[in-house]
Every structure is written in C-alpha cells, then in structure tokens.
C-alpha cells in the first residue's frame, strides 16, 4: 500500500511538472569545459549543498534496470557508455548525457500519462534564406517548440573538412496582431542581451538573421545533452544528490554572472537550462530578461510585473509592488533545485489563497520547520545584493 501511494504521488508530481511550457534550444562541447565548471561550481555551492543534503539523505531510485545501471559508481579506468552519472574513487564525477535515449523514455512516459505526441513535434514547413543556409547550414530536425517559435538543428558541412558543425537555430514567432516594430524590438532586445553574455554556464548566441519569409532566426551553440526538464522527468524520482548539486552549482555560477553584469533572467526553469553531453549546464532563452543596472550605475533599478512560468514565480511578483529582479531569479533557482531532487513541483503558484501547498509552506515556515534550504538560498541572494 505504501509503495502504491508513493507511486501515485510521484505520478501526480510529474503531471504537475509537465504543465510547464517546454522549450529546448541548443553547442560545441569539450571535455575541459566540464572540468572547469565542476571546480568553480563546487566552490560556489559547497555551503548551499551542505544544508540542502540534510533534507535529501537517501539516493534516488530508477524505474527500470537499465536506468539503475546509469547511477552506479565506477572503478578507476572503467568506462561505461550507458552510465549517465559516474562517481570516481577520487571524489570526482563524470556526466554522460544521451538526449536520444532520454527522448525514447519520455515518449513512454507521456504514453503512461495519456499524453499523445512529443512536446517538440511540429509539422510546419520552414523556409530559410540562402545566407542562413550558407553561413550555418540548413536547419533540419526540431528540438524545441514554444510560444517563442521553434528551434532546429542546423548542419554545416565544410568542403574538405571531415564531419559537420551543429548549430541551434531559433526561429522567432510573430505573435498574432503584433505590430512589426514591436516584433523587431522584442527579438532584437533579446539578441542584444544574450549576444553580449559570455560565460561557460550561459548559452553562446552567435548571430541574428532573416529567412526568406521575413522571420528572424537567432543562431546559437548546440548542446547535445538536451534540457534539464527532460532529464528530471525521466530520472525516476529525482536526480542523484551529487548530480543535482553539480547542476545547481553551475546554475548559481551562471546566475551570478548575469547579476554581476546587470542582467536578470526573469524566466528561470528547467526547460531553459540545457546541457552538453559532458554535463555542462547553460542558461538560455533571454526573452524576458531585463537590465536592472547599466554599466555606469551603482544602484539597481527596481521593477514590477509577472514574468515566467507560475510554479517558478516568486511571491512578490504577484503583488503590485516594486521588487529587486535578482531576488526572483534566486527564488526560481531554489524551486528548480527542489524539482531536481524530487522530480515534482512544490506548488502550482506561490499565492497563499490559491494554492494549498504554498499555504502549508507558509504555515510551516512560521513554526521554523523545513525552511533550511530556503534560508540558505536567501543568504545567496543577500550576497548577490552586496556585489
């Protein structure tokens, strides 16, 4: 009976997680990338992880025997191609992410929930310009779809050069009845912000081009590991503790870089965090990003209004008051971490009158129970404000 109850709760949590809109842009990846970000992310998240791990003291299981084999430790010198997360005796770890395998498991997962079709499936006819094709290759298979438009993989083949280069091409969708000037302003604003950011944990935005239909296409590095969302829903109850802590440390590194440069993302969620094959996490989709401080300014500009997907939106956004946009990014990071560890969402919306789970959290917070992870993340937010 206990196992049945847990399975029902897990399925309910996954269904809730699936309600968030999906997107998946995508990069050239190298082994040294992951080695570099592991060193920095471990330092950033060491204090955070120590507190958070107290709450998650058991290892996460897998639904199938094949998934169980992906979470085993390895011996020195041993390599296993189907092992997703490996820990070595030296205290280090290795990521080995295969999005193609994960896509197959997601298809079965959606069937179990009665959901037909893939989130990224689309049957539209894409017409691209000669310049886009010549410069970056022909955009082909779809890897992401959302309100913004679609993302495809472009295959660039160079003469007399073996292999091919892969790029992610994001085609901006013009909203119904959206004026041309507003459409251009929206996408150029996103491109100006994203193309100015250069960090190992932020997607590298390369170019902005038009196709023959007049649609604007943003070219980015391609990441073959898929997005964090698909990894969570196929993990079988949550990621390994060390695996989740590694991704969380990288997320904090990327967010700190954004905030240090006066940029708030405003739409952080697992769908907007993509992974390389070697486990390097990169923040993407700056459609809702805003500059809260210019280079010559010392004080941040406060803002108001709601952005992002409801489960990850901070409580202050639902109030008609000014707030620091950095703090809502940090809140979203905390929700993302809990999603990684539990494969579910804490609540649908952070409004006491509308969500019983959030109300229960507020009531428990008054009694000083299960607040350690949030208190720890609050300290990170305060540290960012001091920078």
Backbone torsions as a table, in degrees:
resi	resn	phi	psi	omega
1	UNK	NA	-41.0	-179.5
2	UNK	-63.0	-42.6	179.3
3	UNK	-64.9	-40.2	178.8
4	UNK	-62.1	-42.0	179.5
5	UNK	-63.2	-43.0	179.6
6	UNK	-64.6	-38.8	179.1
7	UNK	-64.3	-41.1	179.4
8	UNK	-64.5	-42.0	179.7
9	UNK	-65.0	-39.4	179.8
10	UNK	-65.6	-43.8	178.5
11	UNK	-63.5	-41.1	178.7
12	UNK	-62.9	-41.2	178.8
13	UNK	-64.2	-40.1	179.0
14	UNK	-67.0	-38.5	177.6
15	UNK	-61.4	-40.6	178.7
16	UNK	-64.6	-41.3	179.2
17	UNK	-63.5	-32.4	-178.3
18	UNK	-71.9	-16.2	-175.4
19	UNK	-73.1	-13.8	179.1
20	UNK	-76.3	137.7	179.3
21	UNK	-61.1	141.1	-177.0
22	UNK	-99.2	151.2	172.2
23	UNK	-156.3	151.0	-178.6
24	UNK	-155.5	80.1	172.0
25	UNK	-74.0	177.4	174.0
26	UNK	-153.1	NA	NA
27	UNK	NA	148.4	175.2
28	UNK	-62.3	138.8	-176.5
29	UNK	-137.9	145.2	179.7
30	UNK	-132.3	160.3	-178.3
31	UNK	-63.3	-38.0	-175.4
32	UNK	-69.8	-22.6	176.9
33	UNK	-56.9	-51.0	-177.2
34	UNK	-66.4	-37.9	178.8
35	UNK	-60.4	-40.1	-179.3
36	UNK	-68.9	-46.0	-175.4
37	UNK	-73.6	-24.9	176.9
38	UNK	-65.7	-41.9	-179.6
39	UNK	-62.2	-46.0	-177.5
40	UNK	-74.1	-37.9	-177.6
41	UNK	-70.2	-33.4	178.2
42	UNK	-64.3	-37.8	179.1
43	UNK	-68.1	-42.8	-177.9
44	UNK	-66.9	-39.2	-171.6
45	UNK	-99.4	4.4	-175.1
46	UNK	-61.3	-44.3	-179.8
47	UNK	-68.4	-40.8	-179.5
48	UNK	-65.5	-47.1	-175.8
49	UNK	-62.9	-35.6	-178.5
50	UNK	-59.9	-39.1	179.5
51	UNK	-76.6	-42.7	-175.8
52	UNK	-67.8	-33.7	-176.4
53	UNK	-67.5	-22.4	177.9
54	UNK	-61.9	-30.1	-178.1
55	UNK	-80.4	-27.2	-176.5
56	UNK	-117.7	81.6	-172.1
57	UNK	-95.3	1.4	179.5
58	UNK	-119.5	148.7	177.1
59	UNK	-73.3	148.4	-179.8
60	UNK	-82.5	136.0	-179.8
61	UNK	-88.6	174.8	177.4
62	UNK	-120.3	154.0	-177.1
63	UNK	-77.5	-27.5	-175.9
64	UNK	-128.3	165.0	179.5
65	UNK	-64.2	-36.0	-179.3
66	UNK	-66.6	-36.1	178.8
67	UNK	-72.6	-31.5	176.9
68	UNK	-62.3	-38.0	-178.8
69	UNK	-67.7	-18.7	-179.1
70	UNK	-80.1	-10.3	-175.6
71	UNK	-114.8	22.6	-177.3
72	UNK	-94.3	155.8	175.4
73	UNK	-75.5	157.8	179.0
74	UNK	-121.0	157.8	177.4
75	UNK	-90.5	157.8	178.6
76	UNK	-53.8	129.8	178.7
77	UNK	86.4	-10.5	-178.2
78	UNK	-85.1	138.5	175.3
79	UNK	-132.8	134.1	179.6
80	UNK	-131.3	118.2	-171.5
81	UNK	-66.3	-25.2	-176.6
82	UNK	-99.9	14.5	178.3
83	UNK	-90.4	117.3	-175.5
84	UNK	-73.5	-42.3	-177.2
85	UNK	-137.9	117.1	-175.6
86	UNK	-116.1	137.5	175.0
87	UNK	-113.2	136.0	-178.5
88	UNK	-102.2	164.8	179.4
89	UNK	-67.6	-20.4	179.9
90	UNK	-78.8	0.2	179.3
91	UNK	88.4	5.1	178.1
92	UNK	-98.5	178.5	178.5
93	UNK	-147.4	163.0	-177.8
94	UNK	-131.8	133.0	173.8
95	UNK	-96.9	143.6	177.6
96	UNK	-143.8	84.3	-171.3
97	UNK	-98.0	126.0	177.2
98	UNK	-118.8	104.5	-177.0
99	UNK	-69.8	-29.1	-179.5
100	UNK	-63.9	-42.3	177.7
101	UNK	-66.0	-38.5	-178.0
102	UNK	-68.5	-34.6	178.0
103	UNK	-61.7	-40.4	178.6
104	UNK	-63.0	-42.9	179.6
105	UNK	-66.8	-33.9	178.9
106	UNK	-66.8	-36.8	178.1
107	UNK	-60.2	-45.0	177.2
108	UNK	-64.7	-37.3	179.9
109	UNK	-63.5	-44.3	179.7
110	UNK	-65.4	-35.9	177.9
111	UNK	-63.1	-40.8	179.5
112	UNK	-62.8	-32.3	-179.4
113	UNK	-89.0	0.8	179.4
114	UNK	78.6	23.0	179.8
115	UNK	-103.2	124.4	-175.9
116	UNK	-101.1	136.8	178.6
117	UNK	89.4	163.7	179.1
118	UNK	-97.8	147.1	178.6
119	UNK	-59.7	-31.2	-175.4
120	UNK	-93.2	1.0	-176.7
121	UNK	-73.1	137.7	178.3
122	UNK	-155.5	147.0	-175.3
123	UNK	-121.6	27.2	-178.4
124	UNK	-82.1	163.7	179.1
125	UNK	-99.9	117.0	-176.7
126	UNK	-98.1	125.4	177.4
127	UNK	-112.0	120.9	-176.5
128	UNK	-115.5	157.0	-175.8
129	UNK	-78.5	162.9	177.5
130	UNK	-62.4	-39.8	-177.7
131	UNK	-65.9	-39.1	178.7
132	UNK	-64.5	-46.0	-179.6
133	UNK	-65.7	-41.9	-178.5
134	UNK	-67.7	-36.5	-174.4
135	UNK	-81.8	-39.8	-173.6
136	UNK	-126.5	-0.3	-178.6
137	UNK	93.9	170.6	-176.9
138	UNK	-81.9	121.8	175.6
139	UNK	-64.9	130.5	-175.5
140	UNK	-124.6	-102.1	-171.0
141	UNK	-66.3	143.0	179.5
142	UNK	-82.2	131.6	177.1
143	UNK	-120.5	-1.8	179.1
144	UNK	-163.7	149.2	-179.9
145	UNK	-150.9	139.9	178.7
146	UNK	-167.6	-167.2	-179.5
147	UNK	-64.2	-25.9	-179.2
148	UNK	-71.8	-26.0	-173.4
149	UNK	138.1	-139.9	-179.3
150	UNK	-133.6	160.1	176.8
151	UNK	-124.3	130.6	179.4
152	UNK	-123.2	162.5	173.8
153	UNK	-94.0	126.4	175.2
154	UNK	-99.9	132.9	-178.0
155	UNK	-107.5	112.7	-179.6
156	UNK	-103.1	116.6	179.2
157	UNK	-107.9	120.4	179.4
158	UNK	-94.6	134.8	176.8
159	UNK	-59.6	137.4	177.5
160	UNK	63.2	15.5	176.3
161	UNK	-121.1	121.7	-178.0
162	UNK	-66.1	149.1	177.7
163	UNK	78.4	-165.8	-179.5
164	UNK	-146.9	154.7	174.6
165	UNK	-97.0	140.6	-179.8
166	UNK	-112.3	138.0	177.1
167	UNK	-131.6	152.5	173.1
168	UNK	-98.2	125.3	-178.4
169	UNK	-113.7	116.1	-178.8
170	UNK	-99.5	114.3	178.9
171	UNK	-92.0	115.6	-178.7
172	UNK	-72.5	130.6	178.3
173	UNK	-93.6	129.0	177.7
174	UNK	-82.3	123.9	-177.5
175	UNK	-65.2	154.0	-179.8
176	UNK	-60.5	128.0	179.9
177	UNK	64.7	17.8	178.0
178	UNK	-79.7	124.0	179.0
179	UNK	-60.1	149.0	-176.9
180	UNK	-59.2	-42.1	-179.0
181	UNK	-63.8	-39.4	180.0
182	UNK	-68.5	-39.0	178.6
183	UNK	-61.4	-47.7	-179.4
184	UNK	-66.3	-40.5	179.4
185	UNK	-63.1	-39.8	-177.7
186	UNK	-64.5	-49.1	-175.7
187	UNK	-75.6	-34.3	177.8
188	UNK	-69.5	-33.1	176.6
189	UNK	-63.5	-44.8	177.9
190	UNK	-62.5	-42.9	-178.5
191	UNK	-66.6	-40.7	-179.2
192	UNK	-61.9	-38.8	179.5
193	UNK	-71.8	-52.5	-174.0
194	UNK	-66.6	-37.1	-177.7
195	UNK	-73.1	-16.3	179.3
196	UNK	-89.2	-6.1	-177.0
197	UNK	-98.4	129.7	-178.4
198	UNK	-137.2	99.6	-177.5
199	UNK	-153.2	149.2	-176.9
200	UNK	-61.5	-25.5	-179.2
201	UNK	-104.6	20.6	175.5
202	UNK	-129.6	135.5	-178.5
203	UNK	-59.5	141.4	179.8
204	UNK	-89.7	113.4	-180.0
205	UNK	-95.3	125.4	-168.3
206	UNK	-102.8	-39.8	-169.8
207	UNK	-160.5	162.4	174.8
208	UNK	-134.0	117.9	-175.6
209	UNK	-131.1	163.8	174.0
210	UNK	-107.3	145.9	172.4
211	UNK	-96.1	-179.4	-174.5
212	UNK	-68.7	-16.3	177.2
213	UNK	-89.8	-1.3	-179.7
214	UNK	91.3	0.1	178.1
215	UNK	-77.1	142.0	177.5
216	UNK	-89.2	138.3	-179.2
217	UNK	-124.2	128.4	178.5
218	UNK	-99.8	128.5	-178.1
219	UNK	-101.8	128.7	-178.2
220	UNK	-131.7	167.0	172.2
221	UNK	-65.1	150.5	-179.2
222	UNK	-102.2	133.3	177.9
223	UNK	-115.3	120.6	-172.1
224	UNK	-83.1	-4.5	-177.7
225	UNK	-84.9	0.2	-179.0
226	UNK	77.5	-166.7	179.8
227	UNK	-105.0	165.2	-177.4
228	UNK	-66.6	-30.5	-180.0
229	UNK	-58.6	-50.7	-178.0
230	UNK	-64.7	-32.1	177.9
231	UNK	-67.3	-38.9	-179.0
232	UNK	-66.5	-48.4	-173.5
233	UNK	-72.6	-14.5	177.6
234	UNK	-108.0	9.8	-174.0
235	UNK	-82.4	-16.8	-179.2
236	UNK	77.6	53.3	175.6
237	UNK	102.7	3.9	179.4
238	UNK	125.3	159.7	-179.4
239	UNK	-77.9	163.8	170.7
240	UNK	-59.3	149.6	-178.2
241	UNK	-58.2	-49.8	-178.9
242	UNK	-65.9	-34.9	178.9
243	UNK	-64.9	-49.0	178.8
244	UNK	-63.7	-39.5	179.2
245	UNK	-64.8	-36.2	177.9
246	UNK	-64.0	-48.5	178.8
247	UNK	-63.7	-39.1	-179.2
248	UNK	-65.7	-41.5	177.7
249	UNK	-61.2	-39.6	177.5
250	UNK	-66.6	-39.7	178.2
251	UNK	-60.4	-45.8	179.3
252	UNK	-63.1	-39.5	176.7
253	UNK	-59.2	-45.6	-179.6
254	UNK	-65.9	-43.0	-180.0
255	UNK	-65.4	-40.4	177.9
256	UNK	-60.6	-41.2	177.5
257	UNK	-61.1	-44.9	178.5
258	UNK	-58.8	-49.0	-177.2
259	UNK	-66.3	-36.5	177.2
260	UNK	-62.5	-26.5	-179.7
261	UNK	-101.2	14.9	173.7
262	UNK	78.2	19.8	-177.9
263	UNK	-116.9	131.2	171.8
264	UNK	-109.8	135.3	-175.6
265	UNK	-74.7	-47.7	176.2
266	UNK	72.2	2.6	177.7
267	UNK	-148.9	45.9	179.3
268	UNK	-76.0	129.5	178.2
269	UNK	-165.4	162.6	-176.7
270	UNK	-56.0	-32.7	180.0
271	UNK	-64.7	-25.5	-178.3
272	UNK	-98.4	15.9	176.3
273	UNK	-121.3	111.5	-176.4
274	UNK	-108.5	161.5	-170.7
275	UNK	-128.4	143.8	170.1
276	UNK	-84.3	170.5	179.6
277	UNK	-59.8	-32.8	-178.3
278	UNK	-89.4	8.4	173.5
279	UNK	87.5	20.3	175.3
280	UNK	-84.1	120.4	-177.8
281	UNK	-88.2	138.0	-179.5
282	UNK	-133.9	132.9	178.0
283	UNK	-80.8	134.7	-179.5
284	UNK	-137.3	177.5	179.4
285	UNK	63.1	90.8	-179.8
286	UNK	-105.1	31.5	-179.5
287	UNK	-65.9	-27.3	178.6
288	UNK	-108.0	5.7	-176.6
289	UNK	-66.7	151.3	178.5
290	UNK	-141.7	151.7	176.7
291	UNK	-92.8	113.3	-178.8
292	UNK	-94.3	-8.8	178.8
293	UNK	-156.1	125.2	177.0
294	UNK	-80.4	166.9	-173.7
295	UNK	-60.4	-32.1	-177.1
296	UNK	-90.9	-0.4	-178.3
297	UNK	-99.3	154.0	178.9
298	UNK	-109.8	-22.9	-178.1
299	UNK	-110.6	142.0	-179.9
300	UNK	-77.0	151.4	173.0
301	UNK	-87.8	130.4	175.8
302	UNK	-78.1	159.6	-177.5
303	UNK	-138.4	175.3	174.1
304	UNK	-148.9	162.8	179.8
305	UNK	113.4	162.4	-176.1
306	UNK	-103.3	131.4	175.4
307	UNK	-137.5	148.7	173.3
308	UNK	98.7	-165.0	-179.4
309	UNK	-99.9	135.6	-168.6
310	UNK	-49.7	-46.3	-176.6
311	UNK	-60.5	-20.9	-176.3
312	UNK	-105.3	0.4	-177.4
313	UNK	-81.5	134.0	-179.1
314	UNK	-72.7	151.6	-177.4
315	UNK	-56.9	-36.9	-175.8
316	UNK	-65.7	-20.7	179.9
317	UNK	-69.6	-24.7	-178.5
318	UNK	-84.2	-2.0	179.0
319	UNK	-104.0	148.2	-179.8
320	UNK	-83.1	63.0	-177.8
321	UNK	-139.1	157.3	175.9
322	UNK	-75.4	146.1	177.8
323	UNK	-148.7	165.5	177.6
324	UNK	-84.0	119.1	-175.7
325	UNK	-65.3	-21.1	176.8
326	UNK	-66.3	-36.6	-176.5
327	UNK	-66.4	-33.2	-179.7
328	UNK	-74.0	-28.5	172.8
329	UNK	-64.4	-42.7	-179.2
330	UNK	-66.0	-39.5	176.7
331	UNK	-58.4	-46.9	-179.7
332	UNK	-60.9	-36.9	177.9
333	UNK	-60.7	-40.3	178.8
334	UNK	-64.2	-42.4	178.8
335	UNK	-65.4	-39.3	178.1
336	UNK	-61.9	-42.2	179.8
337	UNK	-62.0	-44.8	179.6
338	UNK	-62.9	-36.3	177.5
339	UNK	-65.3	-39.6	178.7
340	UNK	-63.4	-39.5	-174.8
341	UNK	-79.8	-25.8	-174.4
342	UNK	-116.4	-11.5	-176.5
343	UNK	60.1	32.0	177.7
344	UNK	-154.2	178.4	179.3
345	UNK	-107.6	148.4	-179.9
346	UNK	-68.8	-39.4	-179.4
347	UNK	-160.1	167.4	178.8
348	UNK	-78.8	-41.6	-177.8
349	UNK	-152.1	140.1	-176.0
350	UNK	-84.7	58.2	175.9
351	UNK	-126.4	120.8	-172.1
352	UNK	-59.2	-40.4	-175.8
353	UNK	-76.9	-15.0	-174.9
354	UNK	-110.3	-14.5	-175.7
355	UNK	-135.1	117.7	-177.3
356	UNK	-66.2	-35.7	-179.8
357	UNK	-66.9	-41.0	178.4
358	UNK	-68.7	-36.6	176.4
359	UNK	-62.1	-42.3	178.8
360	UNK	-63.8	-37.3	177.8
361	UNK	-62.8	-44.7	-179.8
362	UNK	-64.0	-39.9	179.2
363	UNK	-66.6	-41.5	178.9
364	UNK	-68.1	-32.4	179.8
365	UNK	-63.4	-34.2	177.8
366	UNK	-65.5	-26.5	-178.9
367	UNK	-94.2	8.3	179.0
368	UNK	59.8	42.5	177.6
369	UNK	-118.2	146.8	-179.5
370	UNK	41.4	34.7	179.3
371	UNK	-102.2	-3.5	-175.7
372	UNK	-54.0	-47.0	179.9
373	UNK	-59.4	-40.0	-178.2
374	UNK	-72.6	-37.5	176.7
375	UNK	-61.5	-40.5	-178.9
376	UNK	-65.5	-41.6	179.2
377	UNK	-68.8	-31.5	176.2
378	UNK	-62.2	-37.9	177.9
379	UNK	-62.7	-38.2	177.5
380	UNK	-63.5	-44.2	179.6
381	UNK	-60.4	-41.7	179.1
382	UNK	-63.9	-41.5	179.0
383	UNK	-61.6	-37.7	178.6
384	UNK	-63.7	-37.4	-178.5
385	UNK	-66.8	-24.9	-179.1
386	UNK	-78.6	-22.4	-176.4
387	UNK	-68.9	NA	NA
